[in-house]
């Protein structure tokens, strides 16, 4: 059973549960509208109700989980308006992060992005939706870390978290057979130092798929 008492090297049980659930939600491992129970969470992670409740409370505060008036906890089923709002946030914030990262881009970063994109392609071949979303977000996070704008990146990750289950639904609709075309354009723009091209490629990459869900 996870210990509820943190040490210098071991975080609290509720933090371990929070991180694990957060990762699963962000990477689309839980479907939109899927119900969760404190008892089920406690059983899965071998913890008492208290750390399960605290982890859920934190995720509700971040918009990753929805708590109904009756006390039912579930992943949100986003409306078209909400999807459009989150897509607009991605377009604004991620384009800005990419732009800030460009002056700090170097060949090691570009090589890393190309390597991650190979993993994205592998996940597409395997039709591994969760692996695809995970590696796709890793591609973006790796680029945005070079922006050295931690507050902005934290907001973007909250948007990713709220979109996670919806991105899983989108993946099923896209039926991808190859990695995102715009990743190659992002890498090419970084190599060329082309800021307008980079901004356009990032904006297209983060909004094109989501538009399918509201069309």
Protein Blocks (a to p, Z undefined) as FASTA:
>chain_A
ZZfbdcfklccfklmmmmmmmmmmmnopacehiacdfklmmmmnopafklmmmmmmmmmm
nopaccdfkopacdddddfklmmmmmmmmmmmmmmmmmmmmmmgcfklmmmmmmmmmmmm
mmmmnopaklmmmmmmmmmmmmmmmnopaklmmmmmmmmmmmmmmmmmmmmmnopabdcf
klmmmmmmmmnopaklmmmmmmmmmmmmmmmmmZZ
